[in-house]
Amino acid sequence: MKLNNLDLNLLVVFNAIYTEGSLTKAGEIVGITQPAVSSALSKLREYFDDQLL
């Protein structure tokens, strides 16, 4: 798997989701809206072809 096309900011968002257990709280931590967090998670799910959480 090549990671050169992966936006590393998406991993920051994923870490916040995993740590906080909430999309809303993750957004507050990272400084983005809940819909933006949801969008980032969708992109990661598509990239890895996995539900992740």
PDBQT receptor file of N, H, CA, C and O in Angstrom, charges set to zero:
ATOM      1  N   MET A   1       0.848  -1.174   0.000  1.00  0.00    +0.000 N 
ATOM      2  CA  MET A   1       0.000   0.000   0.000  1.00  0.00    +0.000 C 
ATOM      3  C   MET A   1       0.896   1.241   0.000  1.00  0.00    +0.000 C 
ATOM      4  O   MET A   1       1.799   1.376   0.825  1.00  0.00    +0.000 OA
ATOM      5  N   LYS A   2       0.625   2.127  -0.932  1.00  0.00    +0.000 N 
ATOM      6  H   LYS A   2      -0.109   2.018  -1.603  1.00  0.00    +0.000 HD
ATOM      7  CA  LYS A   2       1.376   3.371  -1.001  1.00  0.00    +0.000 C 
ATOM      8  C   LYS A   2       0.632   4.452  -0.219  1.00  0.00    +0.000 C 
ATOM      9  O   LYS A   2      -0.576   4.630  -0.371  1.00  0.00    +0.000 OA
ATOM     10  N   LEU A   3       1.361   5.148   0.598  1.00  0.00    +0.000 N 
ATOM     11  H   LEU A   3       2.343   5.003   0.722  1.00  0.00    +0.000 HD
ATOM     12  CA  LEU A   3       0.759   6.205   1.412  1.00  0.00    +0.000 C 
ATOM     13  C   LEU A   3       1.104   7.599   0.897  1.00  0.00    +0.000 C 
ATOM     14  O   LEU A   3       0.755   8.596   1.528  1.00  0.00    +0.000 OA
ATOM     15  N   ASN A   4       1.791   7.676  -0.251  1.00  0.00    +0.000 N 
ATOM     16  H   ASN A   4       2.075   6.866  -0.764  1.00  0.00    +0.000 HD
ATOM     17  CA  ASN A   4       2.223   8.984  -0.738  1.00  0.00    +0.000 C 
ATOM     18  C   ASN A   4       1.067   9.877  -1.168  1.00  0.00    +0.000 C 
ATOM     19  O   ASN A   4       1.256  11.086  -1.302  1.00  0.00    +0.000 OA
ATOM     20  N   ASN A   5      -0.116   9.329  -1.389  1.00  0.00    +0.000 N 
ATOM     21  H   ASN A   5      -0.270   8.347  -1.280  1.00  0.00    +0.000 HD
ATOM     22  CA  ASN A   5      -1.279  10.140  -1.761  1.00  0.00    +0.000 C 
ATOM     23  C   ASN A   5      -2.201  10.426  -0.579  1.00  0.00    +0.000 C 
ATOM     24  O   ASN A   5      -3.253  11.044  -0.743  1.00  0.00    +0.000 OA
ATOM     25  N   LEU A   6      -1.807   9.980   0.601  1.00  0.00    +0.000 N 
ATOM     26  H   LEU A   6      -0.953   9.478   0.734  1.00  0.00    +0.000 HD
ATOM     27  CA  LEU A   6      -2.647  10.147   1.783  1.00  0.00    +0.000 C 
ATOM     28  C   LEU A   6      -2.366  11.489   2.454  1.00  0.00    +0.000 C 
ATOM     29  O   LEU A   6      -1.217  11.813   2.754  1.00  0.00    +0.000 OA
ATOM     30  N   ASP A   7      -3.411  12.258   2.684  1.00  0.00    +0.000 N 
ATOM     31  H   ASP A   7      -4.344  11.995   2.440  1.00  0.00    +0.000 HD
ATOM     32  CA  ASP A   7      -3.300  13.527   3.414  1.00  0.00    +0.000 C 
ATOM     33  C   ASP A   7      -3.095  13.192   4.893  1.00  0.00    +0.000 C 
ATOM     34  O   ASP A   7      -3.988  12.638   5.533  1.00  0.00    +0.000 OA
ATOM     35  N   LEU A   8      -1.944  13.520   5.425  1.00  0.00    +0.000 N 
ATOM     36  H   LEU A   8      -1.218  13.970   4.905  1.00  0.00    +0.000 HD
ATOM     37  CA  LEU A   8      -1.628  13.171   6.810  1.00  0.00    +0.000 C 
ATOM     38  C   LEU A   8      -2.521  13.877   7.819  1.00  0.00    +0.000 C 
ATOM     39  O   LEU A   8      -2.641  13.421   8.955  1.00  0.00    +0.000 OA
ATOM     40  N   ASN A   9      -3.145  14.975   7.430  1.00  0.00    +0.000 N 
ATOM     41  H   ASN A   9      -3.047  15.346   6.506  1.00  0.00    +0.000 HD
ATOM     42  CA  ASN A   9      -4.103  15.641   8.313  1.00  0.00    +0.000 C 
ATOM     43  C   ASN A   9      -5.288  14.732   8.626  1.00  0.00    +0.000 C 
ATOM     44  O   ASN A   9      -5.899  14.837   9.690  1.00  0.00    +0.000 OA
ATOM     45  N   LEU A  10      -5.605  13.843   7.694  1.00  0.00    +0.000 N 
ATOM     46  H   LEU A  10      -5.109  13.758   6.830  1.00  0.00    +0.000 HD
ATOM     47  CA  LEU A  10      -6.695  12.896   7.942  1.00  0.00    +0.000 C 
ATOM     48  C   LEU A  10      -6.354  11.972   9.105  1.00  0.00    +0.000 C 
ATOM     49  O   LEU A  10      -7.235  11.577   9.870  1.00  0.00    +0.000 OA
ATOM     50  N   LEU A  11      -5.081  11.631   9.237  1.00  0.00    +0.000 N 
ATOM     51  H   LEU A  11      -4.366  11.951   8.616  1.00  0.00    +0.000 HD
ATOM     52  CA  LEU A  11      -4.661  10.770  10.349  1.00  0.00    +0.000 C 
ATOM     53  C   LEU A  11      -4.728  11.506  11.683  1.00  0.00    +0.000 C 
ATOM     54  O   LEU A  11      -4.998  10.899  12.719  1.00  0.00    +0.000 OA
ATOM     55  N   VAL A  12      -4.484  12.803  11.657  1.00  0.00    +0.000 N 
ATOM     56  H   VAL A  12      -4.265  13.296  10.815  1.00  0.00    +0.000 HD
ATOM     57  CA  VAL A  12      -4.631  13.617  12.874  1.00  0.00    +0.000 C 
ATOM     58  C   VAL A  12      -6.089  13.591  13.318  1.00  0.00    +0.000 C 
ATOM     59  O   VAL A  12      -6.385  13.436  14.502  1.00  0.00    +0.000 OA
ATOM     60  N   VAL A  13      -6.988  13.743  12.360  1.00  0.00    +0.000 N 
ATOM     61  H   VAL A  13      -6.747  13.868  11.398  1.00  0.00    +0.000 HD
ATOM     62  CA  VAL A  13      -8.423  13.700  12.667  1.00  0.00    +0.000 C 
ATOM     63  C   VAL A  13      -8.799  12.315  13.185  1.00  0.00    +0.000 C 
ATOM     64  O   VAL A  13      -9.535  12.199  14.165  1.00  0.00    +0.000 OA
ATOM     65  N   PHE A  14      -8.301  11.268  12.536  1.00  0.00    +0.000 N 
ATOM     66  H   PHE A  14      -7.703  11.362  11.739  1.00  0.00    +0.000 HD
ATOM     67  CA  PHE A  14      -8.611   9.909  12.979  1.00  0.00    +0.000 C 
ATOM     68  C   PHE A  14      -8.139   9.681  14.410  1.00  0.00    +0.000 C 
ATOM     69  O   PHE A  14      -8.856   9.088  15.217  1.00  0.00    +0.000 OA
ATOM     70  N   ASN A  15      -6.945  10.147  14.722  1.00  0.00    +0.000 N 
ATOM     71  H   ASN A  15      -6.363  10.628  14.067  1.00  0.00    +0.000 HD
ATOM     72  CA  ASN A  15      -6.428   9.999  16.080  1.00  0.00    +0.000 C 
ATOM     73  C   ASN A  15      -7.338  10.693  17.089  1.00  0.00    +0.000 C 
ATOM     74  O   ASN A  15      -7.598  10.156  18.167  1.00  0.00    +0.000 OA
ATOM     75  N   ALA A  16      -7.815  11.869  16.745  1.00  0.00    +0.000 N 
ATOM     76  H   ALA A  16      -7.604  12.305  15.870  1.00  0.00    +0.000 HD
ATOM     77  CA  ALA A  16      -8.716  12.601  17.646  1.00  0.00    +0.000 C 
ATOM     78  C   ALA A  16     -10.033  11.852  17.825  1.00  0.00    +0.000 C 
ATOM     79  O   ALA A  16     -10.562  11.782  18.934  1.00  0.00    +0.000 OA
ATOM     80  N   ILE A  17     -10.562  11.295  16.741  1.00  0.00    +0.000 N 
ATOM     81  H   ILE A  17     -10.132  11.352  15.840  1.00  0.00    +0.000 HD
ATOM     82  CA  ILE A  17     -11.805  10.515  16.837  1.00  0.00    +0.000 C 
ATOM     83  C   ILE A  17     -11.587   9.319  17.752  1.00  0.00    +0.000 C 
ATOM     84  O   ILE A  17     -12.396   9.049  18.640  1.00  0.00    +0.000 OA
ATOM     85  N   TYR A  18     -10.490   8.606  17.531  1.00  0.00    +0.000 N 
ATOM     86  H   TYR A  18      -9.832   8.826  16.810  1.00  0.00    +0.000 HD
ATOM     87  CA  TYR A  18     -10.191   7.409  18.314  1.00  0.00    +0.000 C 
ATOM     88  C   TYR A  18      -9.990   7.757  19.790  1.00  0.00    +0.000 C 
ATOM     89  O   TYR A  18     -10.478   7.053  20.673  1.00  0.00    +0.000 OA
ATOM     90  N   THR A  19      -9.279   8.831  20.044  1.00  0.00    +0.000 N 
ATOM     91  H   THR A  19      -8.882   9.403  19.327  1.00  0.00    +0.000 HD
ATOM     92  CA  THR A  19      -8.980   9.236  21.419  1.00  0.00    +0.000 C 
ATOM     93  C   THR A  19     -10.218   9.744  22.147  1.00  0.00    +0.000 C 
ATOM     94  O   THR A  19     -10.455   9.394  23.303  1.00  0.00    +0.000 OA
ATOM     95  N   GLU A  20     -10.999  10.564  21.469  1.00  0.00    +0.000 N 
ATOM     96  H   GLU A  20     -10.807  10.849  20.530  1.00  0.00    +0.000 HD
ATOM     97  CA  GLU A  20     -12.152  11.206  22.106  1.00  0.00    +0.000 C 
ATOM     98  C   GLU A  20     -13.418  10.360  22.057  1.00  0.00    +0.000 C 
ATOM     99  O   GLU A  20     -14.297  10.505  22.907  1.00  0.00    +0.000 OA
ATOM    100  N   GLY A  21     -13.514   9.476  21.062  1.00  0.00    +0.000 N 
ATOM    101  H   GLY A  21     -12.800   9.359  20.372  1.00  0.00    +0.000 HD
ATOM    102  CA  GLY A  21     -14.698   8.628  20.947  1.00  0.00    +0.000 C 
ATOM    103  C   GLY A  21     -15.930   9.354  20.440  1.00  0.00    +0.000 C 
ATOM    104  O   GLY A  21     -17.046   8.850  20.565  1.00  0.00    +0.000 OA
ATOM    105  N   SER A  22     -15.737  10.530  19.871  1.00  0.00    +0.000 N 
ATOM    106  H   SER A  22     -14.830  10.940  19.769  1.00  0.00    +0.000 HD
ATOM    107  CA  SER A  22     -16.853  11.356  19.413  1.00  0.00    +0.000 C 
ATOM    108  C   SER A  22     -16.386  12.227  18.258  1.00  0.00    +0.000 C 
ATOM    109  O   SER A  22     -15.316  12.834  18.321  1.00  0.00    +0.000 OA
ATOM    110  N   LEU A  23     -17.192  12.287  17.202  1.00  0.00    +0.000 N 
ATOM    111  H   LEU A  23     -18.061  11.794  17.151  1.00  0.00    +0.000 HD
ATOM    112  CA  LEU A  23     -16.845  13.137  16.065  1.00  0.00    +0.000 C 
ATOM    113  C   LEU A  23     -16.885  14.610  16.457  1.00  0.00    +0.000 C 
ATOM    114  O   LEU A  23     -16.028  15.394  16.048  1.00  0.00    +0.000 OA
ATOM    115  N   THR A  24     -17.876  14.975  17.241  1.00  0.00    +0.000 N 
ATOM    116  H   THR A  24     -18.572  14.338  17.573  1.00  0.00    +0.000 HD
ATOM    117  CA  THR A  24     -18.006  16.369  17.666  1.00  0.00    +0.000 C 
ATOM    118  C   THR A  24     -16.824  16.792  18.524  1.00  0.00    +0.000 C 
ATOM    119  O   THR A  24     -16.232  17.846  18.291  1.00  0.00    +0.000 OA
ATOM    120  N   LYS A  25     -16.481  15.984  19.506  1.00  0.00    +0.000 N 
ATOM    121  H   LYS A  25     -16.961  15.128  19.695  1.00  0.00    +0.000 HD
ATOM    122  CA  LYS A  25     -15.352  16.298  20.394  1.00  0.00    +0.000 C 
ATOM    123  C   LYS A  25     -14.043  16.297  19.611  1.00  0.00    +0.000 C 
ATOM    124  O   LYS A  25     -13.175  17.134  19.859  1.00  0.00    +0.000 OA
ATOM    125  N   ALA A  26     -13.891  15.376  18.678  1.00  0.00    +0.000 N 
ATOM    126  H   ALA A  26     -14.596  14.696  18.477  1.00  0.00    +0.000 HD
ATOM    127  CA  ALA A  26     -12.687  15.345  17.842  1.00  0.00    +0.000 C 
ATOM    128  C   ALA A  26     -12.557  16.637  17.049  1.00  0.00    +0.000 C 
ATOM    129  O   ALA A  26     -11.464  17.188  16.925  1.00  0.00    +0.000 OA
ATOM    130  N   GLY A  27     -13.658  17.112  16.520  1.00  0.00    +0.000 N 
ATOM    131  H   GLY A  27     -14.547  16.664  16.620  1.00  0.00    +0.000 HD
ATOM    132  CA  GLY A  27     -13.646  18.371  15.786  1.00  0.00    +0.000 C 
ATOM    133  C   GLY A  27     -13.217  19.536  16.654  1.00  0.00    +0.000 C 
ATOM    134  O   GLY A  27     -12.461  20.403  16.214  1.00  0.00    +0.000 OA
ATOM    135  N   GLU A  28     -13.700  19.556  17.886  1.00  0.00    +0.000 N 
ATOM    136  H   GLU A  28     -14.314  18.852  18.243  1.00  0.00    +0.000 HD
ATOM    137  CA  GLU A  28     -13.314  20.619  18.815  1.00  0.00    +0.000 C 
ATOM    138  C   GLU A  28     -11.811  20.572  19.096  1.00  0.00    +0.000 C 
ATOM    139  O   GLU A  28     -11.150  21.609  19.152  1.00  0.00    +0.000 OA
ATOM    140  N   ILE A  29     -11.287  19.378  19.268  1.00  0.00    +0.000 N 
ATOM    141  H   ILE A  29     -11.824  18.536  19.223  1.00  0.00    +0.000 HD
ATOM    142  CA  ILE A  29      -9.862  19.204  19.560  1.00  0.00    +0.000 C 
ATOM    143  C   ILE A  29      -9.004  19.651  18.375  1.00  0.00    +0.000 C 
ATOM    144  O   ILE A  29      -8.003  20.347  18.545  1.00  0.00    +0.000 OA
ATOM    145  N   VAL A  30      -9.410  19.240  17.178  1.00  0.00    +0.000 N 
ATOM    146  H   VAL A  30     -10.223  18.675  17.039  1.00  0.00    +0.000 HD
ATOM    147  CA  VAL A  30      -8.626  19.524  15.972  1.00  0.00    +0.000 C 
ATOM    148  C   VAL A  30      -8.891  20.931  15.441  1.00  0.00    +0.000 C 
ATOM    149  O   VAL A  30      -8.060  21.503  14.735  1.00  0.00    +0.000 OA
ATOM    150  N   GLY A  31     -10.044  21.481  15.782  1.00  0.00    +0.000 N 
ATOM    151  H   GLY A  31     -10.719  21.017  16.355  1.00  0.00    +0.000 HD
ATOM    152  CA  GLY A  31     -10.381  22.827  15.333  1.00  0.00    +0.000 C 
ATOM    153  C   GLY A  31     -11.132  22.868  14.020  1.00  0.00    +0.000 C 
ATOM    154  O   GLY A  31     -11.005  23.815  13.244  1.00  0.00    +0.000 OA
ATOM    155  N   ILE A  32     -11.926  21.817  13.776  1.00  0.00    +0.000 N 
ATOM    156  H   ILE A  32     -12.029  21.047  14.406  1.00  0.00    +0.000 HD
ATOM    157  CA  ILE A  32     -12.757  21.774  12.572  1.00  0.00    +0.000 C 
ATOM    158  C   ILE A  32     -14.178  21.386  12.970  1.00  0.00    +0.000 C 
ATOM    159  O   ILE A  32     -14.413  20.936  14.091  1.00  0.00    +0.000 OA
ATOM    160  N   THR A  33     -15.111  21.560  12.057  1.00  0.00    +0.000 N 
ATOM    161  H   THR A  33     -14.920  21.925  11.146  1.00  0.00    +0.000 HD
ATOM    162  CA  THR A  33     -16.507  21.251  12.351  1.00  0.00    +0.000 C 
ATOM    163  C   THR A  33     -16.753  19.745  12.340  1.00  0.00    +0.000 C 
ATOM    164  O   THR A  33     -15.965  18.977  11.787  1.00  0.00    +0.000 OA
ATOM    165  N   GLN A  34     -17.854  19.339  12.956  1.00  0.00    +0.000 N 
ATOM    166  H   GLN A  34     -18.494  19.962  13.405  1.00  0.00    +0.000 HD
ATOM    167  CA  GLN A  34     -18.225  17.922  12.956  1.00  0.00    +0.000 C 
ATOM    168  C   GLN A  34     -18.437  17.396  11.538  1.00  0.00    +0.000 C 
ATOM    169  O   GLN A  34     -18.008  16.278  11.251  1.00  0.00    +0.000 OA
ATOM    170  N   PRO A  35     -19.082  18.152  10.630  1.00  0.00    +0.000 N 
ATOM    171  CA  PRO A  35     -19.201  17.652   9.257  1.00  0.00    +0.000 C 
ATOM    172  C   PRO A  35     -17.838  17.457   8.577  1.00  0.00    +0.000 C 
ATOM    173  O   PRO A  35     -17.676  16.537   7.776  1.00  0.00    +0.000 OA
ATOM    174  N   ALA A  36     -16.866  18.310   8.889  1.00  0.00    +0.000 N 
ATOM    175  H   ALA A  36     -16.998  19.057   9.540  1.00  0.00    +0.000 HD
ATOM    176  CA  ALA A  36     -15.526  18.150   8.322  1.00  0.00    +0.000 C 
ATOM    177  C   ALA A  36     -14.850  16.898   8.876  1.00  0.00    +0.000 C 
ATOM    178  O   ALA A  36     -14.125  16.213   8.155  1.00  0.00    +0.000 OA
ATOM    179  N   VAL A  37     -15.084  16.600  10.145  1.00  0.00    +0.000 N 
ATOM    180  H   VAL A  37     -15.673  17.157  10.731  1.00  0.00    +0.000 HD
ATOM    181  CA  VAL A  37     -14.554  15.374  10.750  1.00  0.00    +0.000 C 
ATOM    182  C   VAL A  37     -15.177  14.164  10.062  1.00  0.00    +0.000 C 
ATOM    183  O   VAL A  37     -14.477  13.212   9.717  1.00  0.00    +0.000 OA
ATOM    184  N   SER A  38     -16.471  14.202   9.867  1.00  0.00    +0.000 N 
ATOM    185  H   SER A  38     -17.040  14.975  10.147  1.00  0.00    +0.000 HD
ATOM    186  CA  SER A  38     -17.173  13.116   9.195  1.00  0.00    +0.000 C 
ATOM    187  C   SER A  38     -16.642  12.918   7.777  1.00  0.00    +0.000 C 
ATOM    188  O   SER A  38     -16.470  11.785   7.329  1.00  0.00    +0.000 OA
ATOM    189  N   SER A  39     -16.387  14.005   7.084  1.00  0.00    +0.000 N 
ATOM    190  H   SER A  39     -16.528  14.926   7.449  1.00  0.00    +0.000 HD
ATOM    191  CA  SER A  39     -15.836  13.941   5.729  1.00  0.00    +0.000 C 
ATOM    192  C   SER A  39     -14.442  13.325   5.735  1.00  0.00    +0.000 C 
ATOM    193  O   SER A  39     -14.118  12.508   4.873  1.00  0.00    +0.000 OA
ATOM    194  N   ALA A  40     -13.623  13.711   6.696  1.00  0.00    +0.000 N 
ATOM    195  H   ALA A  40     -13.885  14.375   7.396  1.00  0.00    +0.000 HD
ATOM    196  CA  ALA A  40     -12.274  13.151   6.809  1.00  0.00    +0.000 C 
ATOM    197  C   ALA A  40     -12.336  11.653   7.060  1.00  0.00    +0.000 C 
ATOM    198  O   ALA A  40     -11.576  10.889   6.466  1.00  0.00    +0.000 OA
ATOM    199  N   LEU A  41     -13.241  11.231   7.939  1.00  0.00    +0.000 N 
ATOM    200  H   LEU A  41     -13.859  11.852   8.422  1.00  0.00    +0.000 HD
ATOM    201  CA  LEU A  41     -13.399   9.812   8.227  1.00  0.00    +0.000 C 
ATOM    202  C   LEU A  41     -13.857   9.060   6.980  1.00  0.00    +0.000 C 
ATOM    203  O   LEU A  41     -13.386   7.953   6.718  1.00  0.00    +0.000 OA
ATOM    204  N   SER A  42     -14.753   9.640   6.225  1.00  0.00    +0.000 N 
ATOM    205  H   SER A  42     -15.136  10.539   6.438  1.00  0.00    +0.000 HD
ATOM    206  CA  SER A  42     -15.218   9.022   4.976  1.00  0.00    +0.000 C 
ATOM    207  C   SER A  42     -14.066   8.851   3.993  1.00  0.00    +0.000 C 
ATOM    208  O   SER A  42     -13.958   7.815   3.338  1.00  0.00    +0.000 OA
ATOM    209  N   LYS A  43     -13.214   9.852   3.889  1.00  0.00    +0.000 N 
ATOM    210  H   LYS A  43     -13.302  10.694   4.422  1.00  0.00    +0.000 HD
ATOM    211  CA  LYS A  43     -12.059   9.770   2.987  1.00  0.00    +0.000 C 
ATOM    212  C   LYS A  43     -11.105   8.663   3.422  1.00  0.00    +0.000 C 
ATOM    213  O   LYS A  43     -10.585   7.922   2.588  1.00  0.00    +0.000 OA
ATOM    214  N   LEU A  44     -10.876   8.553   4.735  1.00  0.00    +0.000 N 
ATOM    215  H   LEU A  44     -11.299   9.155   5.413  1.00  0.00    +0.000 HD
ATOM    216  CA  LEU A  44     -10.009   7.487   5.235  1.00  0.00    +0.000 C 
ATOM    217  C   LEU A  44     -10.623   6.115   4.991  1.00  0.00    +0.000 C 
ATOM    218  O   LEU A  44      -9.919   5.182   4.604  1.00  0.00    +0.000 OA
ATOM    219  N   ARG A  45     -11.912   5.986   5.209  1.00  0.00    +0.000 N 
ATOM    220  H   ARG A  45     -12.484   6.744   5.523  1.00  0.00    +0.000 HD
ATOM    221  CA  ARG A  45     -12.594   4.714   4.965  1.00  0.00    +0.000 C 
ATOM    222  C   ARG A  45     -12.470   4.311   3.502  1.00  0.00    +0.000 C 
ATOM    223  O   ARG A  45     -12.240   3.143   3.189  1.00  0.00    +0.000 OA
ATOM    224  N   GLU A  46     -12.624   5.280   2.613  1.00  0.00    +0.000 N 
ATOM    225  H   GLU A  46     -12.811   6.229   2.867  1.00  0.00    +0.000 HD
ATOM    226  CA  GLU A  46     -12.497   5.002   1.184  1.00  0.00    +0.000 C 
ATOM    227  C   GLU A  46     -11.052   4.645   0.829  1.00  0.00    +0.000 C 
ATOM    228  O   GLU A  46     -10.813   3.697   0.081  1.00  0.00    +0.000 OA
ATOM    229  N   TYR A  47     -10.104   5.391   1.355  1.00  0.00    +0.000 N 
ATOM    230  H   TYR A  47     -10.299   6.162   1.963  1.00  0.00    +0.000 HD
ATOM    231  CA  TYR A  47      -8.693   5.163   1.048  1.00  0.00    +0.000 C 
ATOM    232  C   TYR A  47      -8.257   3.761   1.466  1.00  0.00    +0.000 C 
ATOM    233  O   TYR A  47      -7.596   3.056   0.702  1.00  0.00    +0.000 OA
ATOM    234  N   PHE A  48      -8.632   3.358   2.687  1.00  0.00    +0.000 N 
ATOM    235  H   PHE A  48      -9.169   3.931   3.307  1.00  0.00    +0.000 HD
ATOM    236  CA  PHE A  48      -8.219   2.065   3.217  1.00  0.00    +0.000 C 
ATOM    237  C   PHE A  48      -9.219   0.950   2.915  1.00  0.00    +0.000 C 
ATOM    238  O   PHE A  48      -8.978  -0.210   3.249  1.00  0.00    +0.000 OA
ATOM    239  N   ASP A  49     -10.341   1.300   2.283  1.00  0.00    +0.000 N 
ATOM    240  H   ASP A  49     -10.537   2.243   2.011  1.00  0.00    +0.000 HD
ATOM    241  CA  ASP A  49     -11.395   0.334   1.972  1.00  0.00    +0.000 C 
ATOM    242  C   ASP A  49     -11.763  -0.465   3.222  1.00  0.00    +0.000 C 
ATOM    243  O   ASP A  49     -11.799  -1.696   3.213  1.00  0.00    +0.000 OA
ATOM    244  N   ASP A  50     -12.035   0.279   4.296  1.00  0.00    +0.000 N 
ATOM    245  H   ASP A  50     -12.006   1.279   4.303  1.00  0.00    +0.000 HD
ATOM    246  CA  ASP A  50     -12.308  -0.323   5.599  1.00  0.00    +0.000 C 
ATOM    247  C   ASP A  50     -13.188   0.635   6.398  1.00  0.00    +0.000 C 
ATOM    248  O   ASP A  50     -13.107   1.849   6.214  1.00  0.00    +0.000 OA
ATOM    249  N   GLN A  51     -14.018   0.105   7.271  1.00  0.00    +0.000 N 
ATOM    250  H   GLN A  51     -14.085  -0.882   7.419  1.00  0.00    +0.000 HD
ATOM    251  CA  GLN A  51     -14.876   0.944   8.109  1.00  0.00    +0.000 C 
ATOM    252  C   GLN A  51     -14.108   1.645   9.227  1.00  0.00    +0.000 C 
ATOM    253  O   GLN A  51     -14.582   2.646   9.764  1.00  0.00    +0.000 OA
ATOM    254  N   LEU A  52     -12.937   1.135   9.582  1.00  0.00    +0.000 N 
ATOM    255  H   LEU A  52     -12.553   0.322   9.146  1.00  0.00    +0.000 HD
ATOM    256  CA  LEU A  52     -12.019   1.722  10.566  1.00  0.00    +0.000 C 
ATOM    257  C   LEU A  52     -12.561   1.772  11.985  1.00  0.00    +0.000 C 
ATOM    258  O   LEU A  52     -11.890   1.288  12.897  1.00  0.00    +0.000 OA
ATOM    259  N   LEU A  53     -13.715   2.320  12.209  1.00  0.00    +0.000 N 
ATOM    260  H   LEU A  53     -14.260   2.713  11.468  1.00  0.00    +0.000 HD
ATOM    261  CA  LEU A  53     -14.270   2.422  13.570  1.00  0.00    +0.000 C 
ATOM    262  C   LEU A  53     -15.604   1.728  13.633  1.00  0.00    +0.000 C 
ATOM    263  O   LEU A  53     -16.236   1.700  14.689  1.00  0.00    +0.000 OA
TER     264      LEU A  53
